Amino acid sequence: MNPYQGLPARSFWRPAVAEPDPLDIEHVWTPKFAIGQDDPVITTGSCFAARIGPALLDSGMDWFDAEPAPPGLTRQQRQERGYGAFSFRTGNIYTPAVLRQWLSWALGQVQPPRDAWPDGNRFVDPYRPAIEPDGFASPTEMLQARQVTLDAIGTAVSSAKCLIFTMGLTEAWRDTLAETVLPTCPGTVRGTFDAERYTLHNFTFAEVHRDMSQAIATARQVNPGLRVLLTVSPVPLTATATGGHVLPANSYSKSVLRAVAGQLAMEDPDVDYFPSYELITSPVFASRFFGPNQRTVTAEGVNFVMRHFTAGLRGSPALAQPAPDGAMLSADAACEDAILDYYSPR
């Protein structure tokens, strides 16, 4: 006898991966903890995470939208203003450092900066530069809108049974004056770049692990029983600011994030990892879930990931099913960092 004898077929590459049709691969995820149908679940993270909330609703689960859109907005206006993408209107959160930052502000540990970026005769929130397409009328209006989001974060984190967070990047820009981490590089989505104030930082494994651990600990100060489900976005980097080639830069970023997610899941019984990254990027799928640019995850790919997610929660096979109409947009639809492609040499 040896430890490999008696293992299920899913533990071996040939029967689990090589022999089945790729779309018939199943049982890739066994949840560490149950998420009940009526358990409030909150979601945030990179643009890929914006597909999880609607999918949870479609499967009959309790996705908690703590900051719903005000009445009177069209569907397009809601999308443009960041409503309905995550459980609160922070915009995309690509790094654990930014998640930790939002939680520390919302839960009263740290006072957020009050500066606003001028944009013509309007003003932009440096920490949510894409939230309002036309900006805000004044810095005061901007801060009032941000406070609504901070209150929503506090409500969501206090009430949730599970937080699902999708990590997307390790590269980020630091504001050395405010001593904060920005969601995007100033001068890309909005703002003006100042090389003396804004510096690139490429987070290491230790730093990502620290930031994610602190974010979880902060959330559990108001909700000790909160469980956390981590995922890694399969969407590659649009660009790297390191000056190196984007291919190894992407490999570094995703490897670090995946390793941190696995490490935290091993360390904490109430932290789990769902393999959305592997379900899109594994060689067995031969890039079938990417668009022609080899970056945008197609609606088919998003649906494939989400049916594995809901199947895992139910303990059932991941049976193929069509994407709900309008629910599964491509995973590039709301990626703020996708704008970086505009600056690439033509």
LOSEFI-397108 format. One record per residue (C-alpha): residue number from 1; residue in three letters; x, y, z; chain. Coordinates in steps of 0.5 Angstrom, whole numbers, plus 500, padded with zeros to 3 digits. Layout:
LOSEFI-397108
<pt num="NUM" residu="ALA" x="X" y="Y" z="Z" chaine="A"/>
...
end
This chain:
LOSEFI-397108
<pt num="1" residu="MET" x="500" y="500" z="500" chaine="A"/>
<pt num="2" residu="ASN" x="502" y="507" z="499" chaine="A"/>
<pt num="3" residu="PRO" x="498" y="514" z="500" chaine="A"/>
<pt num="4" residu="TYR" x="496" y="514" z="492" chaine="A"/>
<pt num="5" residu="GLN" x="493" y="508" z="492" chaine="A"/>
<pt num="6" residu="GLY" x="485" y="509" z="494" chaine="A"/>
<pt num="7" residu="LEU" x="485" y="516" z="492" chaine="A"/>
<pt num="8" residu="PRO" x="479" y="519" z="487" chaine="A"/>
<pt num="9" residu="ALA" x="480" y="520" z="480" chaine="A"/>
<pt num="10" residu="ARG" x="480" y="527" z="481" chaine="A"/>
<pt num="11" residu="SER" x="487" y="527" z="484" chaine="A"/>
<pt num="12" residu="PHE" x="490" y="524" z="478" chaine="A"/>
<pt num="13" residu="TRP" x="492" y="528" z="472" chaine="A"/>
<pt num="14" residu="ARG" x="490" y="523" z="466" chaine="A"/>
<pt num="15" residu="PRO" x="483" y="521" z="469" chaine="A"/>
<pt num="16" residu="ALA" x="481" y="528" z="471" chaine="A"/>
<pt num="17" residu="VAL" x="484" y="533" z="466" chaine="A"/>
<pt num="18" residu="ALA" x="487" y="529" z="460" chaine="A"/>
<pt num="19" residu="GLU" x="482" y="524" z="458" chaine="A"/>
<pt num="20" residu="PRO" x="475" y="528" z="459" chaine="A"/>
<pt num="21" residu="ASP" x="473" y="533" z="454" chaine="A"/>
<pt num="22" residu="PRO" x="476" y="540" z="458" chaine="A"/>
<pt num="23" residu="LEU" x="468" y="542" z="458" chaine="A"/>
<pt num="24" residu="ASP" x="467" y="536" z="462" chaine="A"/>
<pt num="25" residu="ILE" x="472" y="537" z="467" chaine="A"/>
<pt num="26" residu="GLU" x="469" y="537" z="474" chaine="A"/>
<pt num="27" residu="HIS" x="470" y="537" z="482" chaine="A"/>
<pt num="28" residu="VAL" x="475" y="542" z="481" chaine="A"/>
<pt num="29" residu="TRP" x="473" y="545" z="488" chaine="A"/>
<pt num="30" residu="THR" x="471" y="542" z="495" chaine="A"/>
<pt num="31" residu="PRO" x="469" y="548" z="499" chaine="A"/>
<pt num="32" residu="LYS" x="472" y="548" z="506" chaine="A"/>
<pt num="33" residu="PHE" x="466" y="551" z="509" chaine="A"/>
<pt num="34" residu="ALA" x="458" y="551" z="507" chaine="A"/>
<pt num="35" residu="ILE" x="455" y="558" z="505" chaine="A"/>
<pt num="36" residu="GLY" x="448" y="557" z="506" chaine="A"/>
<pt num="37" residu="GLN" x="443" y="560" z="501" chaine="A"/>
<pt num="38" residu="ASP" x="441" y="565" z="506" chaine="A"/>
<pt num="39" residu="ASP" x="448" y="567" z="508" chaine="A"/>
<pt num="40" residu="PRO" x="449" y="574" z="506" chaine="A"/>
<pt num="41" residu="VAL" x="455" y="574" z="501" chaine="A"/>
<pt num="42" residu="ILE" x="459" y="580" z="499" chaine="A"/>
<pt num="43" residu="THR" x="464" y="581" z="494" chaine="A"/>
<pt num="44" residu="THR" x="469" y="586" z="491" chaine="A"/>
<pt num="45" residu="GLY" x="476" y="585" z="488" chaine="A"/>
<pt num="46" residu="SER" x="478" y="586" z="481" chaine="A"/>
<pt num="47" residu="CYS" x="474" y="587" z="475" chaine="A"/>
<pt num="48" residu="PHE" x="473" y="579" z="474" chaine="A"/>
<pt num="49" residu="ALA" x="470" y="579" z="481" chaine="A"/>
<pt num="50" residu="ALA" x="464" y="584" z="478" chaine="A"/>
<pt num="51" residu="ARG" x="461" y="577" z="475" chaine="A"/>
<pt num="52" residu="ILE" x="461" y="574" z="482" chaine="A"/>
<pt num="53" residu="GLY" x="455" y="578" z="485" chaine="A"/>
<pt num="54" residu="PRO" x="450" y="577" z="479" chaine="A"/>
<pt num="55" residu="ALA" x="452" y="570" z="478" chaine="A"/>
<pt num="56" residu="LEU" x="450" y="569" z="486" chaine="A"/>
<pt num="57" residu="LEU" x="443" y="572" z="485" chaine="A"/>
<pt num="58" residu="ASP" x="442" y="568" z="479" chaine="A"/>
<pt num="59" residu="SER" x="444" y="561" z="483" chaine="A"/>
<pt num="60" residu="GLY" x="439" y="563" z="488" chaine="A"/>
<pt num="61" residu="MET" x="444" y="566" z="493" chaine="A"/>
<pt num="62" residu="ASP" x="444" y="572" z="498" chaine="A"/>
<pt num="63" residu="TRP" x="449" y="577" z="495" chaine="A"/>
<pt num="64" residu="PHE" x="449" y="583" z="499" chaine="A"/>
<pt num="65" residu="ASP" x="449" y="589" z="495" chaine="A"/>
<pt num="66" residu="ALA" x="450" y="594" z="501" chaine="A"/>
<pt num="67" residu="GLU" x="450" y="600" z="496" chaine="A"/>
<pt num="68" residu="PRO" x="444" y="600" z="491" chaine="A"/>
<pt num="69" residu="ALA" x="444" y="605" z="486" chaine="A"/>
<pt num="70" residu="PRO" x="439" y="611" z="487" chaine="A"/>
<pt num="71" residu="PRO" x="432" y="610" z="483" chaine="A"/>
<pt num="72" residu="GLY" x="432" y="613" z="476" chaine="A"/>
<pt num="73" residu="LEU" x="438" y="611" z="473" chaine="A"/>
<pt num="74" residu="THR" x="438" y="607" z="467" chaine="A"/>
<pt num="75" residu="ARG" x="442" y="600" z="467" chaine="A"/>
<pt num="76" residu="GLN" x="448" y="604" z="463" chaine="A"/>
<pt num="77" residu="GLN" x="448" y="609" z="468" chaine="A"/>
<pt num="78" residu="ARG" x="448" y="605" z="474" chaine="A"/>
<pt num="79" residu="GLN" x="454" y="601" z="470" chaine="A"/>
<pt num="80" residu="GLU" x="458" y="607" z="469" chaine="A"/>
<pt num="81" residu="ARG" x="457" y="609" z="476" chaine="A"/>
<pt num="82" residu="GLY" x="460" y="603" z="479" chaine="A"/>
<pt num="83" residu="TYR" x="453" y="600" z="482" chaine="A"/>
<pt num="84" residu="GLY" x="452" y="593" z="482" chaine="A"/>
<pt num="85" residu="ALA" x="459" y="591" z="480" chaine="A"/>
<pt num="86" residu="PHE" x="461" y="589" z="488" chaine="A"/>
<pt num="87" residu="SER" x="457" y="590" z="494" chaine="A"/>
<pt num="88" residu="PHE" x="460" y="597" z="495" chaine="A"/>
<pt num="89" residu="ARG" x="462" y="602" z="490" chaine="A"/>
<pt num="90" residu="THR" x="469" y="602" z="491" chaine="A"/>
<pt num="91" residu="GLY" x="471" y="601" z="484" chaine="A"/>
<pt num="92" residu="ASN" x="476" y="595" z="482" chaine="A"/>
<pt num="93" residu="ILE" x="480" y="593" z="488" chaine="A"/>
<pt num="94" residu="TYR" x="486" y="590" z="485" chaine="A"/>
<pt num="95" residu="THR" x="491" y="589" z="491" chaine="A"/>
<pt num="96" residu="PRO" x="490" y="587" z="498" chaine="A"/>
<pt num="97" residu="ALA" x="493" y="593" z="500" chaine="A"/>
<pt num="98" residu="VAL" x="488" y="597" z="497" chaine="A"/>
<pt num="99" residu="LEU" x="483" y="593" z="500" chaine="A"/>
<pt num="100" residu="ARG" x="486" y="593" z="507" chaine="A"/>
<pt num="101" residu="GLN" x="486" y="601" z="506" chaine="A"/>
<pt num="102" residu="TRP" x="479" y="601" z="505" chaine="A"/>
<pt num="103" residu="LEU" x="477" y="597" z="511" chaine="A"/>
<pt num="104" residu="SER" x="481" y="601" z="515" chaine="A"/>
<pt num="105" residu="TRP" x="478" y="607" z="513" chaine="A"/>
<pt num="106" residu="ALA" x="471" y="604" z="513" chaine="A"/>
<pt num="107" residu="LEU" x="472" y="601" z="520" chaine="A"/>
<pt num="108" residu="GLY" x="475" y="608" z="523" chaine="A"/>
<pt num="109" residu="GLN" x="482" y="605" z="524" chaine="A"/>
<pt num="110" residu="VAL" x="485" y="611" z="520" chaine="A"/>
<pt num="111" residu="GLN" x="482" y="617" z="517" chaine="A"/>
<pt num="112" residu="PRO" x="482" y="617" z="509" chaine="A"/>
<pt num="113" residu="PRO" x="485" y="623" z="505" chaine="A"/>
<pt num="114" residu="ARG" x="481" y="629" z="504" chaine="A"/>
<pt num="115" residu="ASP" x="484" y="631" z="497" chaine="A"/>
<pt num="116" residu="ALA" x="481" y="631" z="491" chaine="A"/>
<pt num="117" residu="TRP" x="484" y="631" z="484" chaine="A"/>
<pt num="118" residu="PRO" x="481" y="637" z="479" chaine="A"/>
<pt num="119" residu="ASP" x="478" y="635" z="473" chaine="A"/>
<pt num="120" residu="GLY" x="477" y="641" z="469" chaine="A"/>
<pt num="121" residu="ASN" x="471" y="645" z="473" chaine="A"/>
<pt num="122" residu="ARG" x="470" y="638" z="476" chaine="A"/>
<pt num="123" residu="PHE" x="473" y="634" z="481" chaine="A"/>
<pt num="124" residu="VAL" x="475" y="626" z="482" chaine="A"/>
<pt num="125" residu="ASP" x="476" y="622" z="488" chaine="A"/>
<pt num="126" residu="PRO" x="483" y="619" z="487" chaine="A"/>
<pt num="127" residu="TYR" x="481" y="613" z="490" chaine="A"/>
<pt num="128" residu="ARG" x="475" y="612" z="486" chaine="A"/>
<pt num="129" residu="PRO" x="477" y="615" z="479" chaine="A"/>
<pt num="130" residu="ALA" x="472" y="612" z="475" chaine="A"/>
<pt num="131" residu="ILE" x="466" y="612" z="479" chaine="A"/>
<pt num="132" residu="GLU" x="463" y="618" z="477" chaine="A"/>
<pt num="133" residu="PRO" x="464" y="619" z="469" chaine="A"/>
<pt num="134" residu="ASP" x="463" y="627" z="470" chaine="A"/>
<pt num="135" residu="GLY" x="466" y="627" z="476" chaine="A"/>
<pt num="136" residu="PHE" x="464" y="631" z="482" chaine="A"/>
<pt num="137" residu="ALA" x="461" y="638" z="483" chaine="A"/>
<pt num="138" residu="SER" x="466" y="640" z="489" chaine="A"/>
<pt num="139" residu="PRO" x="471" y="636" z="494" chaine="A"/>
<pt num="140" residu="THR" x="465" y="636" z="499" chaine="A"/>
<pt num="141" residu="GLU" x="461" y="633" z="494" chaine="A"/>
<pt num="142" residu="MET" x="466" y="628" z="493" chaine="A"/>
<pt num="143" residu="LEU" x="467" y="626" z="500" chaine="A"/>
<pt num="144" residu="GLN" x="460" y="626" z="502" chaine="A"/>
<pt num="145" residu="ALA" x="459" y="621" z="496" chaine="A"/>
<pt num="146" residu="ARG" x="465" y="617" z="499" chaine="A"/>
<pt num="147" residu="GLN" x="462" y="617" z="506" chaine="A"/>
<pt num="148" residu="VAL" x="456" y="613" z="503" chaine="A"/>
<pt num="149" residu="THR" x="461" y="608" z="501" chaine="A"/>
<pt num="150" residu="LEU" x="465" y="607" z="507" chaine="A"/>
<pt num="151" residu="ASP" x="458" y="607" z="511" chaine="A"/>
<pt num="152" residu="ALA" x="456" y="601" z="506" chaine="A"/>
<pt num="153" residu="ILE" x="463" y="598" z="507" chaine="A"/>
<pt num="154" residu="GLY" x="462" y="598" z="514" chaine="A"/>
<pt num="155" residu="THR" x="455" y="595" z="514" chaine="A"/>
<pt num="156" residu="ALA" x="457" y="590" z="509" chaine="A"/>
<pt num="157" residu="VAL" x="463" y="587" z="513" chaine="A"/>
<pt num="158" residu="SER" x="459" y="587" z="519" chaine="A"/>
<pt num="159" residu="SER" x="453" y="583" z="516" chaine="A"/>
<pt num="160" residu="ALA" x="456" y="578" z="512" chaine="A"/>
<pt num="161" residu="LYS" x="457" y="571" z="513" chaine="A"/>
<pt num="162" residu="CYS" x="463" y="571" z="507" chaine="A"/>
<pt num="163" residu="LEU" x="467" y="575" z="504" chaine="A"/>
<pt num="164" residu="ILE" x="469" y="573" z="497" chaine="A"/>
<pt num="165" residu="PHE" x="475" y="577" z="494" chaine="A"/>
<pt num="166" residu="THR" x="479" y="577" z="487" chaine="A"/>
<pt num="167" residu="MET" x="486" y="579" z="487" chaine="A"/>
<pt num="168" residu="GLY" x="488" y="582" z="481" chaine="A"/>
<pt num="169" residu="LEU" x="495" y="585" z="481" chaine="A"/>
<pt num="170" residu="THR" x="501" y="586" z="485" chaine="A"/>
<pt num="171" residu="GLU" x="504" y="592" z="481" chaine="A"/>
<pt num="172" residu="ALA" x="501" y="599" z="484" chaine="A"/>
<pt num="173" residu="TRP" x="502" y="606" z="485" chaine="A"/>
<pt num="174" residu="ARG" x="504" y="609" z="492" chaine="A"/>
<pt num="175" residu="ASP" x="502" y="616" z="494" chaine="A"/>
<pt num="176" residu="THR" x="508" y="618" z="498" chaine="A"/>
<pt num="177" residu="LEU" x="505" y="625" z="500" chaine="A"/>
<pt num="178" residu="ALA" x="499" y="622" z="503" chaine="A"/>
<pt num="179" residu="GLU" x="502" y="615" z="505" chaine="A"/>
<pt num="180" residu="THR" x="497" y="611" z="501" chaine="A"/>
<pt num="181" residu="VAL" x="496" y="606" z="495" chaine="A"/>
<pt num="182" residu="LEU" x="492" y="608" z="489" chaine="A"/>
<pt num="183" residu="PRO" x="488" y="604" z="485" chaine="A"/>
<pt num="184" residu="THR" x="490" y="606" z="478" chaine="A"/>
<pt num="185" residu="CYS" x="496" y="610" z="476" chaine="A"/>
<pt num="186" residu="PRO" x="495" y="618" z="476" chaine="A"/>
<pt num="187" residu="GLY" x="494" y="620" z="469" chaine="A"/>
<pt num="188" residu="THR" x="491" y="614" z="466" chaine="A"/>
<pt num="189" residu="VAL" x="484" y="614" z="468" chaine="A"/>
<pt num="190" residu="ARG" x="484" y="620" z="471" chaine="A"/>
<pt num="191" residu="GLY" x="489" y="625" z="475" chaine="A"/>
<pt num="192" residu="THR" x="496" y="628" z="473" chaine="A"/>
<pt num="193" residu="PHE" x="502" y="624" z="474" chaine="A"/>
<pt num="194" residu="ASP" x="507" y="627" z="478" chaine="A"/>
<pt num="195" residu="ALA" x="514" y="623" z="478" chaine="A"/>
<pt num="196" residu="GLU" x="516" y="626" z="485" chaine="A"/>
<pt num="197" residu="ARG" x="510" y="624" z="489" chaine="A"/>
<pt num="198" residu="TYR" x="507" y="617" z="485" chaine="A"/>
<pt num="199" residu="THR" x="512" y="611" z="486" chaine="A"/>
<pt num="200" residu="LEU" x="511" y="604" z="483" chaine="A"/>
<pt num="201" residu="HIS" x="511" y="599" z="488" chaine="A"/>
<pt num="202" residu="ASN" x="511" y="591" z="486" chaine="A"/>
<pt num="203" residu="PHE" x="509" y="588" z="492" chaine="A"/>
<pt num="204" residu="THR" x="512" y="581" z="494" chaine="A"/>
<pt num="205" residu="PHE" x="509" y="575" z="497" chaine="A"/>
<pt num="206" residu="ALA" x="511" y="577" z="504" chaine="A"/>
<pt num="207" residu="GLU" x="507" y="584" z="503" chaine="A"/>
<pt num="208" residu="VAL" x="501" y="581" z="499" chaine="A"/>
<pt num="209" residu="HIS" x="501" y="576" z="505" chaine="A"/>
<pt num="210" residu="ARG" x="501" y="581" z="510" chaine="A"/>
<pt num="211" residu="ASP" x="496" y="586" z="507" chaine="A"/>
<pt num="212" residu="MET" x="491" y="580" z="506" chaine="A"/>
<pt num="213" residu="SER" x="492" y="578" z="513" chaine="A"/>
<pt num="214" residu="GLN" x="491" y="585" z="516" chaine="A"/>
<pt num="215" residu="ALA" x="485" y="586" z="511" chaine="A"/>
<pt num="216" residu="ILE" x="482" y="580" z="514" chaine="A"/>
<pt num="217" residu="ALA" x="484" y="581" z="521" chaine="A"/>
<pt num="218" residu="THR" x="481" y="588" z="521" chaine="A"/>
<pt num="219" residu="ALA" x="474" y="585" z="518" chaine="A"/>
<pt num="220" residu="ARG" x="474" y="580" z="523" chaine="A"/>
<pt num="221" residu="GLN" x="474" y="586" z="529" chaine="A"/>
<pt num="222" residu="VAL" x="467" y="587" z="527" chaine="A"/>
<pt num="223" residu="ASN" x="465" y="581" z="525" chaine="A"/>
<pt num="224" residu="PRO" x="469" y="575" z="528" chaine="A"/>
<pt num="225" residu="GLY" x="465" y="569" z="525" chaine="A"/>
<pt num="226" residu="LEU" x="467" y="572" z="518" chaine="A"/>
<pt num="227" residu="ARG" x="469" y="567" z="513" chaine="A"/>
<pt num="228" residu="VAL" x="473" y="569" z="507" chaine="A"/>
<pt num="229" residu="LEU" x="474" y="566" z="500" chaine="A"/>
<pt num="230" residu="LEU" x="480" y="568" z="496" chaine="A"/>
<pt num="231" residu="THR" x="480" y="568" z="488" chaine="A"/>
<pt num="232" residu="VAL" x="485" y="570" z="483" chaine="A"/>
<pt num="233" residu="SER" x="483" y="574" z="477" chaine="A"/>
<pt num="234" residu="PRO" x="485" y="570" z="470" chaine="A"/>
<pt num="235" residu="VAL" x="485" y="577" z="466" chaine="A"/>
<pt num="236" residu="PRO" x="493" y="578" z="465" chaine="A"/>
<pt num="237" residu="LEU" x="496" y="585" z="466" chaine="A"/>
<pt num="238" residu="THR" x="495" y="590" z="460" chaine="A"/>
<pt num="239" residu="ALA" x="501" y="593" z="461" chaine="A"/>
<pt num="240" residu="THR" x="507" y="593" z="466" chaine="A"/>
<pt num="241" residu="ALA" x="510" y="599" z="469" chaine="A"/>
<pt num="242" residu="THR" x="517" y="595" z="471" chaine="A"/>
<pt num="243" residu="GLY" x="520" y="596" z="464" chaine="A"/>
<pt num="244" residu="GLY" x="520" y="589" z="463" chaine="A"/>
<pt num="245" residu="HIS" x="517" y="584" z="458" chaine="A"/>
<pt num="246" residu="VAL" x="509" y="584" z="460" chaine="A"/>
<pt num="247" residu="LEU" x="509" y="576" z="460" chaine="A"/>
<pt num="248" residu="PRO" x="514" y="574" z="465" chaine="A"/>
<pt num="249" residu="ALA" x="511" y="580" z="469" chaine="A"/>
<pt num="250" residu="ASN" x="504" y="577" z="469" chaine="A"/>
<pt num="251" residu="SER" x="507" y="571" z="471" chaine="A"/>
<pt num="252" residu="TYR" x="510" y="574" z="477" chaine="A"/>
<pt num="253" residu="SER" x="504" y="577" z="479" chaine="A"/>
<pt num="254" residu="LYS" x="499" y="572" z="478" chaine="A"/>
<pt num="255" residu="SER" x="504" y="567" z="482" chaine="A"/>
<pt num="256" residu="VAL" x="505" y="571" z="488" chaine="A"/>
<pt num="257" residu="LEU" x="497" y="572" z="488" chaine="A"/>
<pt num="258" residu="ARG" x="496" y="565" z="487" chaine="A"/>
<pt num="259" residu="ALA" x="501" y="563" z="492" chaine="A"/>
<pt num="260" residu="VAL" x="499" y="568" z="498" chaine="A"/>
<pt num="261" residu="ALA" x="491" y="565" z="497" chaine="A"/>
<pt num="262" residu="GLY" x="494" y="558" z="498" chaine="A"/>
<pt num="263" residu="GLN" x="498" y="560" z="504" chaine="A"/>
<pt num="264" residu="LEU" x="492" y="563" z="507" chaine="A"/>
<pt num="265" residu="ALA" x="488" y="558" z="506" chaine="A"/>
<pt num="266" residu="MET" x="492" y="553" z="509" chaine="A"/>
<pt num="267" residu="GLU" x="493" y="557" z="515" chaine="A"/>
<pt num="268" residu="ASP" x="486" y="559" z="517" chaine="A"/>
<pt num="269" residu="PRO" x="480" y="554" z="517" chaine="A"/>
<pt num="270" residu="ASP" x="476" y="560" z="515" chaine="A"/>
<pt num="271" residu="VAL" x="479" y="562" z="509" chaine="A"/>
<pt num="272" residu="ASP" x="478" y="558" z="502" chaine="A"/>
<pt num="273" residu="TYR" x="481" y="559" z="495" chaine="A"/>
<pt num="274" residu="PHE" x="477" y="558" z="489" chaine="A"/>
<pt num="275" residu="PRO" x="481" y="556" z="483" chaine="A"/>
<pt num="276" residu="SER" x="478" y="561" z="478" chaine="A"/>
<pt num="277" residu="TYR" x="485" y="562" z="475" chaine="A"/>
<pt num="278" residu="GLU" x="486" y="555" z="474" chaine="A"/>
<pt num="279" residu="LEU" x="479" y="554" z="470" chaine="A"/>
<pt num="280" residu="ILE" x="481" y="559" z="465" chaine="A"/>
<pt num="281" residu="THR" x="489" y="559" z="464" chaine="A"/>
<pt num="282" residu="SER" x="490" y="552" z="465" chaine="A"/>
<pt num="283" residu="PRO" x="494" y="549" z="458" chaine="A"/>
<pt num="284" residu="VAL" x="488" y="544" z="458" chaine="A"/>
<pt num="285" residu="PHE" x="483" y="549" z="455" chaine="A"/>
<pt num="286" residu="ALA" x="488" y="552" z="450" chaine="A"/>
<pt num="287" residu="SER" x="486" y="559" z="451" chaine="A"/>
<pt num="288" residu="ARG" x="479" y="557" z="449" chaine="A"/>
<pt num="289" residu="PHE" x="476" y="562" z="454" chaine="A"/>
<pt num="290" residu="PHE" x="480" y="568" z="452" chaine="A"/>
<pt num="291" residu="GLY" x="478" y="573" z="446" chaine="A"/>
<pt num="292" residu="PRO" x="483" y="575" z="440" chaine="A"/>
<pt num="293" residu="ASN" x="487" y="579" z="444" chaine="A"/>
<pt num="294" residu="GLN" x="489" y="573" z="449" chaine="A"/>
<pt num="295" residu="ARG" x="487" y="577" z="455" chaine="A"/>
<pt num="296" residu="THR" x="479" y="579" z="455" chaine="A"/>
<pt num="297" residu="VAL" x="476" y="573" z="458" chaine="A"/>
<pt num="298" residu="THR" x="470" y="571" z="454" chaine="A"/>
<pt num="299" residu="ALA" x="463" y="570" z="456" chaine="A"/>
<pt num="300" residu="GLU" x="463" y="563" z="455" chaine="A"/>
<pt num="301" residu="GLY" x="469" y="563" z="460" chaine="A"/>
<pt num="302" residu="VAL" x="466" y="567" z="465" chaine="A"/>
<pt num="303" residu="ASN" x="460" y="562" z="465" chaine="A"/>
<pt num="304" residu="PHE" x="465" y="556" z="465" chaine="A"/>
<pt num="305" residu="VAL" x="468" y="559" z="472" chaine="A"/>
<pt num="306" residu="MET" x="461" y="561" z="475" chaine="A"/>
<pt num="307" residu="ARG" x="458" y="554" z="474" chaine="A"/>
<pt num="308" residu="HIS" x="464" y="550" z="477" chaine="A"/>
<pt num="309" residu="PHE" x="463" y="555" z="483" chaine="A"/>
<pt num="310" residu="THR" x="456" y="554" z="484" chaine="A"/>
<pt num="311" residu="ALA" x="457" y="546" z="483" chaine="A"/>
<pt num="312" residu="GLY" x="462" y="546" z="488" chaine="A"/>
<pt num="313" residu="LEU" x="457" y="550" z="493" chaine="A"/>
<pt num="314" residu="ARG" x="452" y="545" z="492" chaine="A"/>
<pt num="315" residu="GLY" x="456" y="539" z="491" chaine="A"/>
<pt num="316" residu="SER" x="454" y="537" z="484" chaine="A"/>
<pt num="317" residu="PRO" x="457" y="536" z="478" chaine="A"/>
<pt num="318" residu="ALA" x="459" y="542" z="474" chaine="A"/>
<pt num="319" residu="LEU" x="454" y="541" z="468" chaine="A"/>
<pt num="320" residu="ALA" x="454" y="546" z="462" chaine="A"/>
<pt num="321" residu="GLN" x="449" y="551" z="462" chaine="A"/>
<pt num="322" residu="PRO" x="448" y="557" z="458" chaine="A"/>
<pt num="323" residu="ALA" x="450" y="564" z="461" chaine="A"/>
<pt num="324" residu="PRO" x="444" y="568" z="463" chaine="A"/>
<pt num="325" residu="ASP" x="442" y="573" z="458" chaine="A"/>
<pt num="326" residu="GLY" x="446" y="580" z="459" chaine="A"/>
<pt num="327" residu="ALA" x="449" y="577" z="466" chaine="A"/>
<pt num="328" residu="MET" x="455" y="575" z="463" chaine="A"/>
<pt num="329" residu="LEU" x="459" y="580" z="460" chaine="A"/>
<pt num="330" residu="SER" x="466" y="579" z="458" chaine="A"/>
<pt num="331" residu="ALA" x="471" y="580" z="464" chaine="A"/>
<pt num="332" residu="ASP" x="474" y="586" z="461" chaine="A"/>
<pt num="333" residu="ALA" x="468" y="590" z="461" chaine="A"/>
<pt num="334" residu="ALA" x="470" y="594" z="467" chaine="A"/>
<pt num="335" residu="CYS" x="477" y="593" z="468" chaine="A"/>
<pt num="336" residu="GLU" x="480" y="600" z="469" chaine="A"/>
<pt num="337" residu="ASP" x="487" y="598" z="467" chaine="A"/>
<pt num="338" residu="ALA" x="485" y="596" z="460" chaine="A"/>
<pt num="339" residu="ILE" x="485" y="603" z="459" chaine="A"/>
<pt num="340" residu="LEU" x="493" y="602" z="459" chaine="A"/>
<pt num="341" residu="ASP" x="493" y="599" z="452" chaine="A"/>
<pt num="342" residu="TYR" x="491" y="606" z="449" chaine="A"/>
<pt num="343" residu="TYR" x="498" y="608" z="451" chaine="A"/>
<pt num="344" residu="SER" x="502" y="602" z="448" chaine="A"/>
<pt num="345" residu="PRO" x="506" y="603" z="441" chaine="A"/>
<pt num="346" residu="ARG" x="502" y="602" z="435" chaine="A"/>
end
